[in-house]
């Protein structure tokens, strides 16, 4: 098999022919291929949304609530708040559980505000704020799990 010279494979005439062919085929193929491309794009977007929702631990329908760099912390705080509501509704809930829930709720609101405020901070300060918020959430989650008799 003889090798072609580089000058034979790339030439202005060949380039002009390829451009002319593309000008002819693209308008003919576009109406047929665009619906498939749109379906593929929608499917890819749905897959990405499901992945992000799974990572945050929220339903896909609520994914829009948790955006930005603090989305994971925001989702954790909202999850803790929802769990506190179900803590008081348990059949074996004690008065201490209700006091814990009502006592920690204002702190969770403060942490949620801090997550939102950190979105507008420079990256170094934002990361430091997120680490501090994470450190505040860990003992609250541990106590909540203890009260649900999971630790």
N, C-alpha and C positions, 0 to 999 in steps of 0.2 A: 504494500500500500504506500503510495507515494505521498509525501507530505506536501501540503500547499504552502506556498510562500505567504508570509504575513501580509504582504501587499495585496495578494489575491483574495484573502478572506475579508478584509476591511477596505472598502473603497467607497468613494462618494457616490458612484452609480448604484452600488448595492444598497447603501443607506437610503438613497432617494426612492428606490423601489420598495424597501421595507416601510418607509413613511407613507408612501402612496397606498400600499396594501393596508396599512393600519387605518388610513383615512377612509378606506372603502369598507373594511370589515367592522370597525368599531360601531358606526351607526346602525349596521345591520344586526350586530350581536347584542348591543346594549339593551334593547327592549326585551330580549329573551333572558339575558343574564341578570339584569337588575333585580327582578323579584327574588331570585335565588340569593343574590348578594345581600339584599335587605333581610331576608329570613336568616341567613347565616350571622349577620351582625346582631340581630335581635336575640338569637340563640346564645351567642357569645356573651352579650350583655347580661342575659338572665343567668348564665352560668357564673359569671363574675359576681353578680349580686348574691347568689346563693352561697358562694364561697365566703364572701365578706360577712354575710349574716351568720354563717356557721362559726367563723372565727370570733365574732363578737358575742355569740350566744343569744341572739335575738331572732325573732321571726323575720322573714324577708319583708313583710308588710311594714315593719317598724324600722327598717334600715335607714330610711331618710332622716329619722330623728337623731341618729348617731353619725355625725360627719366630722371631718377634721382630724387633726393629729391626736386629739384627746378622746376620740370616739370610744376606744376600749374602756377608758376610765369612766366616761359618761355612762356607758352600758352597764358597767359594774355597779355604779352608784344607783342607777334606776333599778337594777335587779335586786340590790339590797333593800331598797325602799319597798319594792313589791313583796319581798320575803318578810319584811317587818309587818306588813299588813296581814299576811297569812299566819304569822306567829301568834298574833292575838286572837285569831279565829279558831285556833286548834281547840279540840275538846279538853286536852290536858294542860291548857295554858294556865300559868300562875300569874299572880299579881306582879311578880318580879319581871315576867316577860313583857307585860304591858308597860311597866315603868321603863324597862330597857328600850322598848320601841319608841315611846314618847320622848325619852331623854336623848336618844341618838338621832332622831329625825332632824332637829335644827342643825346639828353638825353635818349631816349628809347634805342638807341644802347649801351650807357654806362650802363644802367640798365641790358640789356641783357648780356653784358660782365660780370657784377657783379654776375649775377645768375650763369653763367658758372664757374666763379672763386670760388664761394661759395661752389661748389660741392666738392672741394678738401680741404675745411677747416674742422677743428675739429667741432664736433656737436654743441657746445655752440656758437662758433663764427658764424657758418653757420646759426643757428636759428636767431641770432641777425642780421646778414646781410639780411636774408629773411624778417624779420620784418621791417627793414629800407627800403628795396625795396618796400614792400607792402605799407608802408606809403608814399613813393614817387609816387606810381601808383594811389592811391586813388584820389588825386586831379586832376590828368590828366584824369582819367575816368569820374569824375564828370564834368569837363569842356567839354569833348567830348560829353557827353550826353546832356549838355546844348546847345551845338552848333547844335546837331541834334534835338533840341526842345523837348527833352524827360524829362527835369527837370524844 
